[in-house]
Structure formats: C-alpha cells, structure tokens
Amino acid sequence: MDASETFRDRSDTVQVDAHYRAGDTRSGGSRSGGSVSGGSVSGGSRPGGSRAGSPPAPPAAALLQRLYAPILSPLAEVEARLRSELQSPLEEVSALLRHGVALGGKRLRPAIHLLMAEALGGVRSSNVVIGAVLEMVHTATLVHDDVLDEAATRRHVPTINAQWNNHTSILLGDYLFAQSFQLAATLENTRTCQWVGQAARLVCEGELRQVLGRDDVEIDRDTYFEIIQGKTAELCRVACSLAAAEAGCDADTIARLAEYGNSLGIAFQIADDFLDLWGDDHTVGKTLGTDLDQGKITLPVIRLLETATPTNRQAILEVLRGPAADRHAQIRGWLDRSDAREFTARTAADFKQRALDAITELPTGAAKNCLTEIAEFSIQRSF
C-alpha cells in the first residue's frame, strides 16, 4: 500500500475544526497556564465553525498525514499488515473484517508507537507488527463499546451492531483479540504479548467499572479518572512503553515516555466526553449524546454536581435518575450555566501539558515535533 493511501476513504470526509490550523501550533510550545483558548474543546464556537477571515478547515486525512508525516511509510505497512492478517476464506467473514478495520479511524495508537520509535532511533520491523497488534486490540474494544452504547455510527459508517447485530459484534471483537495475540506471539520475545495482554485486561476492567457504575450519579472525580485511565489511556501508555523498550531504553526512560501516552489518552477521553455533550454528530463521526442516556457520568457532570448549591444539586440528581430520554436536554441547561465547560477544557489542557512534559528529553526532530502536535490536537479537535 502506498503511504498516500493510508488515510484514504476512512476519514477524509470529516472536517477538522477551523481553529486547528497549521499555524496554530508551534512544535514544543504550550499555552500559558495549560489552558486552551479558541479550540473546539475549550468551547469558543460550534465545532465545524470558523473565525472571520480564517481559511477553511483542511480535510482530516490531510491533517493526519501532516501529524504522521515521519512515519507514513511504516504506518502504511501497519495498514497492509492489518488487512493481510484479517482475512478469511469465507467471503461473508472477510466482509465483516474489512468493515471492522475501517472503524479504527485515526490509528492513534500505532502512530504514537511508530513516532516514539522513530524519535528513539528509527522504526524496526517489530514496531510495525506491534502497531498492528495495538490497532487490533483497540478496534476490538471499539466494536464491543458500540454494543454497550447501542451506537449506530462510527467514523461516518454504520457500526457492526447496526449493520449486522450484537452477536456478530461480540464475536468480531473476540476474533480481533485472538488474532492480535497470535500476531504478537510471532515476535522474538514475549514482552509484547505480556504488556498488551495486561493492557487489554486493564481496558476491560475499566469498561467493567463503567458498566457496573452506570446510573451511579454520585461517582467522584477520582473514580472517573481511574476508569478512563484503564479504558482509554492504557493502550496509549503501552504503545509508548513498547516503543521505548524495543529501542533498548532503561526502565526509568520507559516509564517517563509511557507517561506521554497515559496523559495523552486521558486528554483524548476528556475531549471525547466534552464532544459528547457539545459536539456535532456529523463532524465527530459517531453517535453523540449517548453518555447521559447510558447512565455514564463524565467529568462535566461531575464538576456540575461538585459546584451546585444543595438545592440545585438535588434537582440535577433527580434529572439524572429520571427517564434517559430527558437527561441530555435538561442537563445541558444546567451545564451551560455552570463552569463545567471551561473546567473540562482546562483539565484536558492540564493532561496535554503532562504529555508534553514527558517527552522534553526526546531528541529534537520531526518525530518529536509530531508527538507535540498530536498532544495539541488531542484537545483542539472536533472529531
């Protein structure tokens, strides 16, 4: 597969927020106080909008090609490896696998793994295999998530459960998990199997905590962060730690660089939680407004409850405990009258800064610059 085809047909219909432009981010820089101003997550304008005089937003595919520029060739190899591994002699199964591969979207986990490897001396063949393993595990969790959330679309295409059914989704997720570990076992050492296996367990544990905690309307902030660290950040963390380990780094360096992935993953999840309340379905590319319907209490609502007066808090809790169909519309009013929007954006920016701090000692170069821009993108995105 040619590198120019890596993102074709998967995300190039999505438009990036007009506030995230080539001139908005300086590699290695950060905004004072860790806050974001003018970006999609911070809430200046509706996603997909633009400032007066701003150039039109580039297609998502063009942005991702820029962010991933130093590793486009090995990332195309990851894509080719995914397609070659996910084959079946049964055409109906192959069609399902092709559909599943298309759901992955930004390929963030293999990309940061490859960029970290490139920054540490260069991408090896083992890094390509690890990138494919990471994406298979990630896609498996997405397929299962869509069943739990009863989501109808992802990346502007029908979810597996919408186009087929829940049984098919569960079996596809199982297939992807199995194939990922079979592929990991082809590497010379067992480290990838062990670390990715542990990460997959923590992802499932985070999802289980969220499912078991549904409709627990008084979930605290610490529990929220523990859940998202497992279900979202863990695979990003292990993507970076595996890159450092493959490059021969010592334990302290592995732990430090792993923090980039951990904090990046948390920032991405907080941004997702923001977009679920204030995003645009078409721009984001998946069914929005489902968190409250599913009884998931995310950071904006936690902040709202933390800062509400006793009388207002009781009224908010009654809404959250009431009919699912009424929650989103009623809670939005409370949220918009509070500081929840600004607080959520500020918290995401704090984790973005932690990610940047974790890579300060990486060698200067194109790969480090792109890791920096990805951290900025994590909180300034609209998809």
N, C-alpha and C positions, 0 to 999 in steps of 0.2 A: 504493500500500500504506500502510495506517495504521501509525504508529510503534509502536503497541501490539502489532502483529503481527510485528514484526521478528524476535523470537526464538521465536515460537510454533511448535510441532511439531518444532523442531530439537534443543533441549537441555533442555526443561522437565521431562523425566523424570529427569534427573541430579540428584543431591543434592550440594550443596556441603558441604564439611567443616564440622561443627558449630562448630569453633573459629574459623571465619572468619565473624564476625557484624558487624552494623552498628556495634556498639560497640567492636570490637576495634581499629579503625584510626582514627587521627586524621590528617586531611589535613595533609601537610607534615611529619609526625613520623617517627621511626625508632627502632628499639630500640638500646640501647647496645651497642657492640661489633659491630654489624652482624649479630648472631645472632638466630635465631628461636626462640622458646620456645612450646610448646603448639600450633604449627601442624602441618598434615599433613606437610609436608616434613621438619620437624625431628624428627618421629618420636615424639611422646608417646603417641599412641593410634592404633588402626587407623582408616584412612580410613572415614568414614561414622559413626564413633562419636561420643559426646558426653560432656561432663563432667556430673557430678551437678548438677542444677539448671539446666543450660543449656537455652535454648529450642531447639526443633527447628530443623534447618538449613533455610533457605529454598530454594526451587527455584532451579536455576542460572539459569533465564530471569529470575527476579526480581532476582537479584544482578547479572546483566549489564545489565538495564535501569537499575539504580542506577548502576553504574560508567560506563555510556554515556549517562547522562541528558541532558547538554547537547547531544548530537549525535544523539538518537534519530530526529529527523525526517530529516536528511541521510543517516543510516545506513539508514533505510528506503528512501531514494532509491537508495542503492547496491544494496540488495537487489533493488529493482524493476529497476534497470539490468542487474544480473546476469541476471535472468530474461528480460528482453527481448532481451539480446544472445545468450543461449544458447538459441536456438530453431532448429528445423529443419523444413522441410516434410515430412520423414519422421517419422512418429509414433514409430517404434522408436528413432530417434536422439534425438528430443525427450525420450523417457522416460529414456534414458541420461543426457542432460544435466541433467534435473531431479534425478536421483539424485545426480549428481556435485556439484551446487550444495549439496545437503543435507549433504555430508561436511565442509564447511568449519568448522562448529562455532562457535567463539567470535567469529569475524570480528574478531580482534585487530588485524590489520594495517590494514584500513580504519578501524577505530575509533581507533587511536592517531594515524593520519594526520589524521582529522577533528578529534579533540580538540586536537591540536597546532595545526591551522589555526584552530580556534575560539579558542584561547588567544592566538594571534597577530593577532587582529583580526576573525575571522569566516570561516565556510565559504563558499567560492565554488562555482560550478557545476563548475569544473575539478577541485576537490577530490573531488567525487562521482565523476567519471569516473576519477580516479586511484585512488580507493578500490576501484572495480570492477576496475580493471586489476590492482591488488595482490592482490585476492582470487582472481582467475582464475589468476594465476601460482602463488599459494600452493596452490590446490586441485590444479593440475596436478602440483605436486611431491608432494602427498599421495597422489594416485592412483598415481603411479609408485613412491612409497615402499611402498605396500601390496603391490605386485607383488614388490619386492625382499625385503620382510619376510614374504611369504606370509601377510599379516594377513587375518583373516576378518571382523572387525567394526571399525567406526569410528563414533563418536557413536551407538552402540547400533543401528546399521543395518549390513547386510552391505556389505562393500567391493565395488567394481566387479569386482575379480578373483574374488571369492567368488560374486557373483550372476551375473556373466557369465563372463569368462575373462581371462587375462593379455593376450591380443591386444587385446581391447576396451579394457582399462585403458590400455595404451600409446597406442593411437590416441586415446582420450579426452584423455589428458594432452597429446598433441601438438595436438589441436583447441583446448584451452584456451590453450596457449601462443600459437598462431596468432591466436586471437580477441583475446587480451589486447593484442597488439601492433597489431592492426588498430584496436582501440578507442583505444589510446594515440596513434595517428597522427592522430586527429581533433582533438587539442588544437592550440592555436595555435603552440606551439613544440615542438622535438624533444627537449626535456630529459627528459620522462618516458620516451620510447622509449629514449633513451640510458642513463639511470640505471637503469631497470627491466631493460633488456637486460643491462647489466653485472651487476646483482644476480642475475638468473636464471643467468647464466654462473657466478657465484661459488657459487650454491646447488648447481648441477650439479657443479661442481668439488669442493665439499665432500662431496657424495654419492659422487662417484667415488673420492675419497681413502678414504672409509669402506669402500666396496665392495672396493677394491683392498687395503685393510688388514685385511680380515676374517681372523680367526684369527691376526693378529699380536698375540700375547698379551702382548708386552712393549712396547706402544705407550706413549710417555711423555706426561706431562701437557700439555706444550706442543703436541704434535701434536693431542691431543684438543681443546684449545681452538681451535686453528686450524680444525679440521674443523667444530666446532659454530658457530663464528663465520660460516663460509660457509653451511652447510646450514640453519641456523635463524635466526641473528641478522641476516643481511644484508638480508632483506626488511623486517624491523622497522626497521633502520637507514635504509634508503632511504625507508620510509614517512614517517619524521620529517624527513629531509633535504628531501624533496619538499614537505612542508608548509611548511617554513621558506623554501624557495626561492620557492614560489608567493606567500608573504606578503611577498616583497621583502627578506628578511634578507641581511646581508652574509655573506661566506664563513666568518668566524670563528664567527658565530652559528649558521650551518647546521651546521658541524662539531660545535659543542657540543651542539646539540639532537639531532643524529644519534646522539650517544653514548647518549642515553636509550634509543633503540630498540635499539642494539647491545647494551648491558648488559642491557636487559630481555629480549631474545631469548636471551642466554646463560643468564640466570637461569631462564627458562622451560624451556630444554633440560635444564639440570641437574636441575630439578624433574621433568621427564619421565623422565630416567634414574633418578632416585630412585623414582618411582612404578612404573617397570617392574619394580623389584625388591621394593618394599614396598607397592605399591598394591593396589587391589581392582578386578578386571576390570569389575564392574558399575558401580562408581562412576566409574572413569576413562572408561569408554565405548569402549574399544578393547582388542584382544588384548594382554595383558601377558606378561611373561616371555620375550619374543622376542629381546632383545638378546644374551643369552648363547647361545641356540640358534643365532642367526645369526652368531656369532663376533664380535660387536661388544663391544669392551672400553670401558666407560664409566668415569666418574670414581670411583664407589665401588670398583670392582675395581682401578683404577689405584692408589688410595690403599691398598687392602688389600695389594697387591704391594709398594708403597713401604715399608710399615711391618712386613712379615712378617720373621721370622727366616729365615736362609738355608735351613734345613731345611723350615720351613713354606712358604716361597716355592716351593721345588721341588715340594712336594706340591700346592700350588694350581695351579702351571703344568701339572702332569700332568692335573689335573681339566679345566682349560681346553682342553687339547689332546685330551682324550678325547671319548667319544661326546656329541653335542649334547644328547641326552635326559637325561643325567645331570648336566649342568653346574649348572643352576639350583638344584636341591635340595642338592647338595653345597656349592656356593659360599655359599649362604645361611648355612650354619652358620659358616663362616669369617668372613663379613662381620659377622654378629651378635656375634661375639666380638672384633671389632676396633673401631676408632673411625671406620670408613668412613661409617657412617650420619650421625654427628654432623659429621664433616668435610665431607661432601657438602652437608648443610644449611647449614653455616657459609659454605661457598664460594658457594652460591646467594644467601645473605643479603648477602655482600660485593658481588656484582654488582647486587643490588637497590639497595644503597646508592649505587653508582656511578650508576645510573639516576636516582635521586632528586637526587643532586648536580648532574646535568646540566641539571635544569630549575629550579634555585633562582632563576634570574633571570627566569623566565616571569612575566608579570603575574598577580597574585593573582586567583583567580576559580574558578568551578565547573569549568571545563575542566582547570585545573591541579590542582585537588583530585582530580579523577577520574584523571588521569595518575598522581598519587601513590598512590591506592588500587589502581590496576592493578598498579603495581610491588609493592605489599604482597601483592596477590593472587597474583602470579607464584610466590611461594614458600610461600604458606599454603593452597594449593589441594589438592583431592583429585581433580580432573578436568582 
